């Protein structure tokens, strides 16, 4: 297993309110794809608002074939 915790400074956001980048009204927007990609490539993603920004924990379960 490989995990990484990152903290980003800024206003933060409500993870449940992140727009779907595949929705027709968002498909041509140049932003909003990062969380979508992380959620799809990682086995576990936890987003948490912390004082001064956001914290994300990403977990990828590795197999022998991945090593």
C-alpha positions as CSV (number, residue, x, y, z in Angstrom):
1,X,0.0,0.0,0.0
2,X,1.2,3.5,-0.8
3,X,-0.4,6.5,0.8
4,X,0.1,10.2,0.6
5,X,-1.3,13.1,2.6
6,X,-1.3,16.6,1.1
7,X,-2.4,19.9,2.5
8,X,-3.4,22.8,0.2
9,X,-3.7,26.4,1.5
10,X,-6.7,28.5,0.4
11,X,-10.4,28.8,1.0
12,X,-11.1,25.1,0.6
13,X,-14.3,23.7,-0.8
14,X,-17.1,21.2,0.0
15,X,-16.1,17.9,-1.6
16,X,-19.7,16.9,-2.1
17,X,-20.3,20.0,-4.2
18,X,-17.5,19.5,-6.7
19,X,-19.2,19.6,-10.1
20,X,-19.1,16.5,-12.3
21,X,-16.6,17.2,-15.1
22,X,-18.4,14.8,-17.4
23,X,-21.7,16.7,-17.2
24,X,-22.5,18.4,-20.5
25,X,-22.4,21.9,-19.0
26,X,-18.9,21.2,-17.6
27,X,-17.3,19.2,-20.5
28,X,-15.5,22.3,-22.0
29,X,-14.4,23.9,-18.8
30,X,-10.6,24.0,-18.3
31,X,-10.8,23.2,-14.6
32,X,-12.4,20.8,-12.2
33,X,-10.8,17.5,-13.3
34,X,-8.2,16.9,-10.5
35,X,-10.5,15.5,-7.9
36,X,-12.3,13.4,-10.5
37,X,-9.0,11.9,-11.7
38,X,-7.7,11.2,-8.1
39,X,-11.0,9.5,-7.2
40,X,-10.9,7.3,-10.2
41,X,-7.2,6.3,-10.0
42,X,-6.9,5.8,-6.2
43,X,-8.3,3.1,-4.1
44,X,-9.2,5.5,-1.3
45,X,-9.5,9.2,-1.3
46,X,-10.4,11.3,1.7
47,X,-10.9,15.1,1.5
48,X,-11.1,17.1,4.6
49,X,-11.4,20.9,5.2
50,X,-8.8,22.0,7.7
51,X,-8.0,25.5,9.1
52,X,-6.4,27.4,6.2
53,X,-7.2,25.0,3.4
54,X,-7.9,21.4,2.4
55,X,-6.2,18.1,3.2
56,X,-6.4,15.1,0.9
57,X,-5.3,11.5,1.7
58,X,-4.8,9.3,-1.2
59,X,-4.3,5.5,-0.9
60,X,-3.3,3.1,-3.7
61,X,-3.2,-0.6,-2.9
62,X,-0.2,-2.2,-4.7
63,X,0.0,-5.8,-5.9
64,X,3.1,-7.8,-6.7
65,X,2.5,-7.0,-10.4
66,X,2.7,-3.2,-9.5
67,X,6.1,-3.5,-7.7
